[in-house]
Amino acid sequence: MFDIKKFRDTPTPFYYYDMELLSNTLDAIKKASPEKEYCVHYAIKANSNPMILKFIAKNGFGADCVSEGEIRAAINAGFPAEKIVFAGVGKGDSEIDFAIDNGVGCFNVESLPELQLINEMAINKDKVVNVALRVNPNIDAHTHHYITTGLDENKFGIALEMLDEAITYCLKQPNLHLIGLHFHIGSQITTNEPFKVLCAKINAMVEHYSAQGINFESINVGGGLGIDYENPDSNPIPDFSSYFDTFRKNLKLSKGQSLHFELGRSVVAQCGSLITKVLYVKEGLKKKFVIVDAGMTDLIRPALYQAHHLIQNITSSSSLTETYDVVGPICESSDCFGVNETLPVTSRGDLLALRSAGAYGEIMASQYNCRKLPQAIFN
């Protein structure tokens, strides 16, 4: 999997992307969702590397964007504007202006004030804009509190109690075309049960409005499908068949109604690894520390979410193991990738791979401590 010779010639730290695995992942998604009513939009916030984006666009996927910058990146990569959905709880005036001018397929709207602003701007441009209302269904996805999005206390979406007002407003505005409802209940969801609960809530909601003569052209169930961070080699591709089957079996689509998905992490996470070099092996009073040249500036998830990535020494030939804390060089105590990691005996100059880093890795890198951003290489 890893070309060690090539890695030796590349300055660390860097991101390595396995494009064959990405290709196989995209094929698995297409195979598991062959229905023409199913539309998969790649969530660009997971990874916006231009080469990754172009590859996904060429495979026929749409794009899920949350900023003007992401819309620009999507268009530049070849995603058709009509297959771009624009989400985000805080869309700025200039971002809405840009999205309307470029003909994005739909705005996923998260509040009545946002809806009113989009309407005003559409009127000024004499355009009709497609909108979907993001509903907060109050579903606990049983994930980290930083990445759950569907509970009442979250900032995202329109509360169920306020949905009637938003729908009524849309239907009175000739410059707004209400095409559907949008949902997203969280990220790194590793059981299908929350998605089943979501389907039941959507079915009841759609039936309720259908009885009033209000029908929706599309339903957008967002994303959230998780991956196996601890066993990336055993489970390199998520169980997309089971995921799509959950909606196929539990969601009642009307004739001609389209179903939209916004997958991000599950598409790109496993194809990416952060490669870092060991600077020092430091003996403490009670612990041994492996100090590497990658830090929380290169991969912030462990510091931000207390997330864990499988750490592998990919150059040590030792059959013996030691227990280490793997830490970076940043002047923060939270700059730690792993505590009590069992690794082959590790020495200065060894290369470590932090696996499953293709999502929310490179895209969240920063230049704190005036560090350079990591480069990316591809197989």
C-alpha positions as CSV (number, residue, x, y, z in Angstrom):
1,M,0.0,0.0,0.0
2,F,2.8,2.5,0.9
3,D,5.6,3.2,-1.5
4,I,8.3,3.7,1.2
5,K,11.0,4.6,-1.4
6,K,8.8,7.4,-2.7
7,F,8.0,8.5,0.8
8,R,11.7,8.7,1.7
9,D,12.1,11.3,-1.1
10,T,9.1,13.5,0.1
11,P,9.5,16.1,2.8
12,T,7.3,15.2,5.8
13,P,4.6,15.7,7.0
14,F,2.4,15.1,3.9
15,Y,-0.9,13.6,3.0
16,Y,-0.9,10.4,0.9
17,Y,-4.0,9.5,-1.1
18,D,-4.7,6.1,-2.5
19,M,-6.7,6.9,-5.7
20,E,-7.4,3.3,-6.4
21,L,-9.2,2.9,-3.1
22,L,-11.1,6.2,-3.8
23,S,-12.1,4.8,-7.2
24,N,-13.3,1.5,-5.6
25,T,-15.3,3.5,-3.0
26,L,-17.1,5.6,-5.6
27,D,-17.9,2.4,-7.6
28,A,-19.3,0.9,-4.4
29,I,-21.6,3.9,-3.9
30,K,-22.8,3.8,-7.5
31,K,-23.4,0.0,-7.3
32,A,-25.4,0.4,-4.0
33,S,-27.6,3.3,-5.3
34,P,-28.4,2.5,-9.0
35,E,-31.9,4.1,-8.8
36,K,-32.2,7.2,-11.1
37,E,-34.1,8.9,-8.3
38,Y,-31.1,8.7,-6.0
39,C,-28.7,11.6,-6.2
40,V,-25.4,11.5,-4.3
41,H,-23.7,14.9,-3.6
42,Y,-20.1,14.8,-2.3
43,A,-19.7,17.0,0.8
44,I,-16.8,19.1,-0.1
45,K,-16.1,20.2,3.5
46,A,-14.6,16.7,4.1
47,N,-11.7,17.2,1.6
48,S,-11.4,19.9,-1.1
49,N,-8.1,18.9,-2.6
50,P,-8.5,19.8,-6.3
51,M,-7.3,16.4,-7.6
52,I,-9.8,14.6,-5.3
53,L,-12.6,16.9,-6.4
54,K,-11.9,16.5,-10.1
55,F,-11.8,12.7,-9.7
56,I,-15.2,12.6,-7.9
57,A,-16.8,15.1,-10.4
58,K,-15.7,12.9,-13.3
59,N,-17.5,10.0,-11.6
60,G,-20.8,11.8,-12.0
61,F,-21.5,12.9,-8.4
62,G,-23.0,16.2,-7.3
63,A,-21.5,18.5,-4.7
64,D,-22.7,19.7,-1.3
65,C,-21.2,23.1,-0.4
66,V,-21.3,25.3,2.6
67,S,-19.5,28.4,1.4
68,E,-18.8,30.5,-1.7
69,G,-15.2,29.1,-1.7
70,E,-16.6,25.5,-1.8
71,I,-18.9,26.4,-4.6
72,R,-16.0,27.9,-6.6
73,A,-13.9,24.8,-5.9
74,A,-16.8,22.6,-7.1
75,I,-17.3,24.5,-10.3
76,N,-13.6,24.7,-11.0
77,A,-13.4,20.9,-10.5
78,G,-16.2,20.2,-13.0
79,F,-19.2,19.7,-10.9
80,P,-22.3,20.9,-12.8
81,A,-23.9,23.9,-11.1
82,E,-27.3,22.3,-11.2
83,K,-26.0,19.4,-9.1
84,I,-24.6,21.7,-6.4
85,V,-26.6,22.1,-3.2
86,F,-25.7,25.1,-1.0
87,A,-26.1,24.5,2.8
88,G,-24.8,26.3,5.8
89,V,-26.4,28.0,8.8
90,G,-24.7,31.4,8.1
91,K,-24.7,32.1,4.4
92,G,-23.4,35.6,3.8
93,D,-25.0,38.1,1.4
94,S,-22.1,37.9,-1.1
95,E,-22.2,34.1,-0.9
96,I,-25.9,34.0,-1.7
97,D,-25.4,36.5,-4.5
98,F,-22.6,34.3,-6.0
99,A,-24.7,31.1,-5.7
100,I,-27.7,32.7,-7.5
101,D,-25.6,34.1,-10.3
102,N,-23.9,30.7,-10.9
103,G,-27.2,28.8,-10.9
104,V,-26.7,26.4,-8.1
105,G,-29.3,23.6,-8.0
106,C,-30.7,24.3,-4.6
107,F,-30.3,26.3,-1.4
108,N,-30.7,24.2,1.8
109,V,-32.2,27.0,3.9
110,E,-31.8,26.9,7.7
111,S,-33.9,29.8,9.0
112,L,-36.8,32.2,8.1
113,P,-34.5,35.2,8.1
114,E,-32.2,33.4,5.6
115,L,-35.2,32.5,3.5
116,Q,-36.4,36.1,3.4
117,L,-32.9,37.4,2.4
118,I,-32.7,34.8,-0.5
119,N,-36.1,35.9,-1.6
120,E,-35.1,39.6,-1.6
121,M,-32.0,38.9,-3.6
122,A,-33.9,36.7,-6.1
123,I,-36.4,39.5,-6.6
124,N,-33.7,42.0,-7.3
125,K,-32.2,39.6,-9.9
126,D,-35.6,38.7,-11.3
127,K,-34.8,35.0,-10.8
128,V,-36.6,32.0,-9.4
129,V,-34.5,30.2,-6.9
130,N,-34.9,26.5,-5.8
131,V,-34.9,26.1,-2.0
132,A,-35.2,23.1,0.4
133,L,-36.0,23.7,4.0
134,R,-33.5,22.1,6.4
135,V,-35.6,20.6,9.2
136,N,-34.2,19.8,12.7
137,P,-35.9,16.5,13.4
138,N,-34.6,16.2,17.0
139,I,-32.9,12.9,16.5
140,D,-30.0,11.8,18.7
141,A,-27.5,10.2,16.4
142,H,-25.4,9.0,19.4
143,T,-22.2,10.6,18.1
144,H,-19.7,13.1,19.6
145,H,-21.5,16.2,20.8
146,Y,-19.4,18.4,18.5
147,I,-20.7,16.6,15.4
148,T,-24.3,16.0,16.2
149,T,-26.6,18.3,14.3
150,G,-30.2,17.1,14.6
151,L,-31.1,17.9,18.2
152,D,-33.2,20.7,19.5
153,E,-30.3,22.5,21.1
154,N,-28.2,22.5,17.9
155,K,-27.8,25.6,15.8
156,F,-28.7,23.9,12.6
157,G,-32.1,23.7,10.8
158,I,-35.6,24.9,11.4
159,A,-37.5,23.5,14.4
160,L,-40.5,21.4,13.6
161,E,-42.7,23.8,15.4
162,M,-41.6,26.6,13.0
163,L,-41.7,24.7,9.8
164,D,-45.3,25.6,8.9
165,E,-44.4,29.3,8.9
166,A,-41.4,28.8,6.6
167,I,-43.4,26.6,4.2
168,T,-46.3,29.1,4.1
169,Y,-43.8,31.9,3.4
170,C,-42.2,30.0,0.5
171,L,-45.5,29.2,-1.1
172,K,-46.4,32.9,-1.2
173,Q,-43.2,34.0,-2.9
174,P,-43.1,33.8,-6.8
175,N,-39.3,34.0,-6.7
176,L,-38.9,31.0,-4.4
177,H,-39.5,27.5,-5.7
178,L,-39.9,25.1,-2.7
179,I,-38.6,21.8,-4.0
180,G,-38.2,19.8,-0.8
181,L,-37.1,19.1,2.7
182,H,-33.5,18.6,3.9
183,F,-32.2,16.8,6.9
184,H,-28.8,16.0,8.4
185,I,-28.6,14.4,11.9
186,G,-24.9,14.2,12.5
187,S,-21.6,12.7,11.5
188,Q,-19.7,9.4,12.1
189,I,-22.9,7.5,12.6
190,T,-21.9,3.8,12.8
191,T,-25.4,2.2,13.1
192,N,-28.3,2.4,10.8
193,E,-30.8,2.8,13.6
194,P,-30.8,6.7,13.6
195,F,-31.4,6.6,9.8
196,K,-34.4,4.4,10.4
197,V,-35.8,6.8,12.9
198,L,-35.2,9.6,10.4
199,C,-37.1,7.8,7.7
200,A,-40.1,7.4,10.1
201,K,-40.1,11.1,10.9
202,I,-39.8,12.0,7.2
203,N,-42.7,9.7,6.3
204,A,-45.0,11.2,8.9
205,M,-44.0,14.7,7.9
206,V,-44.5,14.2,4.1
207,E,-47.9,12.5,4.8
208,H,-48.9,15.4,7.0
209,Y,-48.2,18.0,4.3
210,S,-49.5,15.9,1.5
211,A,-52.9,15.9,3.3
212,Q,-52.8,19.7,3.0
213,G,-52.0,19.5,-0.7
214,I,-48.3,20.3,-0.2
215,N,-46.0,17.9,-2.0
216,F,-42.2,17.9,-2.3
217,E,-40.2,17.1,-5.4
218,S,-37.2,16.0,-3.4
219,I,-36.1,14.7,0.0
220,N,-32.5,15.3,1.1
221,V,-31.4,13.0,4.0
222,G,-27.9,14.6,4.3
223,G,-25.0,12.3,5.1
224,G,-23.4,11.1,8.4
225,L,-22.4,7.6,7.5
226,G,-19.3,6.7,9.6
227,I,-16.2,4.7,8.9
228,D,-14.0,2.2,10.8
229,Y,-11.1,4.2,12.2
230,E,-9.6,1.4,14.1
231,N,-9.5,-1.2,11.3
232,P,-9.0,0.6,8.0
233,D,-7.4,-2.4,6.3
234,S,-10.2,-4.7,7.2
235,N,-13.0,-2.2,6.4
236,P,-11.6,0.1,3.7
237,I,-15.0,0.7,2.2
238,P,-18.1,1.4,4.3
239,D,-21.2,-0.8,4.0
240,F,-22.9,1.4,1.5
241,S,-25.3,-1.4,0.6
242,S,-26.8,-1.6,4.1
243,Y,-26.9,2.2,4.3
244,F,-28.8,2.7,1.1
245,D,-31.0,-0.3,1.8
246,T,-32.1,1.4,5.1
247,F,-33.6,4.2,3.1
248,R,-34.9,1.9,0.3
249,K,-36.8,-0.2,2.9
250,N,-37.9,2.5,5.3
251,L,-38.5,5.7,3.3
252,K,-41.7,6.0,1.3
253,L,-40.8,8.0,-1.8
254,S,-43.7,9.3,-3.9
255,K,-43.7,8.7,-7.7
256,G,-41.2,11.0,-9.4
257,Q,-39.8,12.2,-6.0
258,S,-35.9,12.3,-5.9
259,L,-33.8,11.3,-2.9
260,H,-30.6,13.2,-2.2
261,F,-27.6,12.1,-0.1
262,E,-24.6,14.2,1.1
263,L,-21.8,11.8,1.8
264,G,-18.4,13.1,2.7
265,R,-16.3,11.2,5.3
266,S,-17.4,7.8,4.0
267,V,-16.2,8.8,0.5
268,V,-12.7,10.0,1.2
269,A,-11.6,9.2,4.8
270,Q,-10.0,5.8,4.2
271,C,-8.1,6.8,1.0
272,G,-6.0,9.3,2.9
273,S,-3.1,8.9,5.4
274,L,-0.9,11.5,7.1
275,I,2.7,10.5,6.8
276,T,5.0,11.9,9.5
277,K,8.7,11.4,10.5
278,V,9.9,10.6,14.0
279,L,12.1,13.4,15.3
280,Y,12.9,12.1,18.7
281,V,12.1,9.2,21.0
282,K,12.1,10.8,24.4
283,E,12.4,8.9,27.7
284,G,10.2,10.3,30.5
285,L,10.1,9.2,34.1
286,K,7.0,7.0,33.5
287,K,6.4,7.2,29.7
288,K,8.2,7.1,26.4
289,F,7.3,9.7,23.9
290,V,7.5,9.5,20.1
291,I,7.8,13.1,18.9
292,V,6.9,13.5,15.2
293,D,7.1,16.4,12.8
294,A,3.3,16.4,12.2
295,G,1.2,18.2,14.6
296,M,-2.4,19.3,15.4
297,T,-1.8,21.9,12.6
298,D,-1.7,19.1,10.1
299,L,-4.4,16.8,11.7
300,I,-6.6,18.6,14.3
301,R,-9.2,15.9,14.9
302,P,-7.5,14.2,17.9
303,A,-7.1,17.6,19.6
304,L,-10.6,18.9,18.6
305,Y,-12.8,15.8,19.0
306,Q,-10.6,13.5,21.0
307,A,-10.7,11.4,17.9
308,H,-8.3,8.5,17.4
309,H,-6.6,7.5,14.2
310,L,-4.8,4.2,13.8
311,I,-1.0,4.8,14.0
312,Q,1.4,2.5,12.2
313,N,5.1,2.5,12.0
314,I,5.6,1.7,8.3
315,T,9.4,1.5,8.3
316,S,10.5,-0.3,11.5
317,S,11.7,-3.8,10.9
318,S,11.7,-4.7,14.6
319,S,9.7,-7.7,15.8
320,L,9.6,-6.2,19.3
321,T,7.1,-3.6,20.5
322,E,7.1,-0.7,22.9
323,T,4.4,1.5,24.4
324,Y,4.6,5.2,23.5
325,D,2.6,8.4,23.5
326,V,2.8,9.8,20.0
327,V,2.9,13.6,20.1
328,G,3.6,16.5,17.8
329,P,5.9,19.6,18.0
330,I,3.1,22.2,18.6
331,C,3.3,24.3,21.7
332,E,0.0,22.9,23.1
333,S,-0.5,20.0,25.5
334,S,-3.4,18.9,23.3
335,D,-1.0,18.2,20.4
336,C,-1.2,14.5,20.9
337,F,-2.1,11.8,18.4
338,G,-2.2,8.8,20.7
339,V,-1.6,7.7,24.3
340,N,-0.2,4.3,25.2
341,E,0.2,3.3,21.5
342,T,1.8,-0.1,20.9
343,L,4.2,0.2,18.1
344,P,7.3,-1.7,16.8
345,V,10.4,-0.4,18.5
346,T,10.6,3.1,17.0
347,S,13.6,5.2,16.3
348,R,14.5,8.6,15.0
349,G,13.8,8.8,11.2
350,D,11.1,6.2,11.2
351,L,7.9,7.0,9.2
352,L,4.5,6.8,10.9
353,A,1.2,6.7,9.1
354,L,-1.9,8.1,10.7
355,R,-4.6,6.3,8.9
356,S,-8.2,7.2,7.8
357,A,-7.1,10.9,7.5
358,G,-8.6,11.6,4.1
359,A,-11.6,13.4,5.6
360,Y,-11.3,16.5,7.8
361,G,-7.5,16.2,7.7
362,E,-5.8,18.3,5.0
363,I,-8.9,20.6,4.7
364,M,-8.6,21.6,8.4
365,A,-4.9,22.1,8.4
366,S,-3.7,25.5,9.8
367,Q,-0.5,27.5,10.0
368,Y,-0.5,27.9,13.7
369,N,3.1,28.4,15.0
370,C,3.8,29.7,11.5
371,R,4.1,26.2,10.1
372,K,3.9,25.3,6.5
373,L,0.7,23.5,5.2
374,P,1.3,19.9,4.4
375,Q,1.5,18.9,0.8
376,A,-0.3,16.0,-0.9
377,I,0.9,13.2,-3.0
378,F,-1.1,10.5,-4.9
379,N,-0.5,6.9,-5.9
